[in-house]
Each structure stands twice: as structure tokens, then as C-alpha cells.
Amino acid sequence: MSYLLNNINCSSPRWAVFSRSVAATLGGYALATSSSLFIGQLLLNSAGKYQAIHIGLLLSFLVYACAAMWVFSVSSATKAWIGLIKANIFFAIGTWLLMQSTGANS
């Protein structure tokens, strides 16, 4: 095990590509999910319940694609991770605030 840990070179460009790929896959999925919930809550009063859910789900595909492209366009993998985490926190807090203001429990 120590042989494996000693031979891993984390400064290799392969790790940066791997980290960006994981960020695009998992972080993009989390961002699409949180944005879908946010959009659904945002449109809950103007559209019907099921229409708001469908619009949020449809727009989440666009968010996921844009997040995956954005992860590979920033200058470092660290900036990509931080940006995805910030956006997820924003959408989570926004969704929570909208749920509190509309009185939605579920």
C-alpha cells in the first residue's frame, strides 16, 4: 500500500483532468438537481405544481450541460470545484428560502 501511495504523482496533468471529469459528472449532477428544485419552487405560484416541476427538470438538462462545459473552461480544477460548490449552496439556500416564503413543506 505504501508503494502505491509513494508512486502517485498528484501534480500530474492526468489528475487535473480526472478531477475536472469528476467535477463535471458529480458536481454537474448536483448543480442540475439543486437548480431544478430552485426553478420548480420559483415557478410554483405562477405555473401549476406539475408544470413548475417539468419546467425545472427540462431546464436542469441545460444547466448540467453548461456546468460540464464550464468545468473544463476555467483555469484550474480547484476553481471549478469551488464554483460548483458555491452555485450549489446558492441554489440550496434559495430553494429553502422560497419554501419558507410559500409555506411548502414537501
MOTA-V551944 format. One record per pair of residues at least 6 apart in sequence whose ideal C-beta (glycine too) atoms are under 8 Angstrom apart, sorted by the first residue. I is the first residue (numbers start at 1). J is the second residue. D is the distance in Angstrom with one decimal. If there is no record, write none. Layout:
i j d
I J D
I J D
This chain:
i j d
9 15 7.7
16 76 7.5
16 77 5.0
19 77 4.1
19 80 7.9
19 81 7.4
20 71 5.3
20 72 5.7
20 77 5.0
20 80 6.0
23 71 4.9
23 77 6.6
23 80 5.0
23 81 5.5
23 84 6.0
24 67 7.0
24 68 4.1
24 71 4.4
24 72 6.8
25 68 7.8
27 67 6.9
27 71 7.0
27 80 7.6
27 81 6.8
27 84 3.8
27 85 7.7
27 88 7.7
28 64 5.0
28 67 3.9
28 68 4.8
28 71 7.0
28 84 7.4
29 64 6.7
30 84 7.3
30 88 5.5
31 63 6.1
31 64 7.2
31 67 4.9
31 84 5.8
31 87 5.5
31 88 5.7
31 91 7.3
32 60 4.1
32 61 7.2
32 63 4.8
32 64 3.9
32 67 7.0
33 60 7.0
34 87 7.9
34 88 5.1
34 91 3.8
34 92 5.4
34 95 6.9
35 56 7.6
35 59 7.2
35 60 5.8
35 63 4.6
35 87 7.9
35 91 5.2
36 56 4.2
36 57 5.5
36 59 7.1
36 60 3.8
36 63 7.6
37 56 6.9
37 91 7.1
37 95 4.8
38 56 7.5
38 91 4.5
38 94 5.1
38 95 4.7
38 98 7.2
39 52 7.5
39 55 6.4
39 56 3.8
39 59 5.5
39 60 7.6
40 52 4.8
40 53 5.1
40 55 7.4
40 56 3.6
40 57 7.9
41 52 7.6
41 94 8.0
41 95 5.3
41 98 4.0
41 99 6.0
41 102 7.0
41 104 7.0
42 52 7.8
42 98 6.2
43 51 7.4
43 52 4.0
43 55 5.8
43 56 7.1
44 52 4.9
44 98 7.7
44 102 6.1
44 104 7.0
45 102 6.7
46 52 7.9
47 55 6.6
67 84 6.8
67 87 7.8
70 80 7.4
70 83 7.3
71 80 4.4
71 84 7.2
72 80 7.9
74 80 5.0
74 83 6.8
98 104 7.9
99 105 7.8
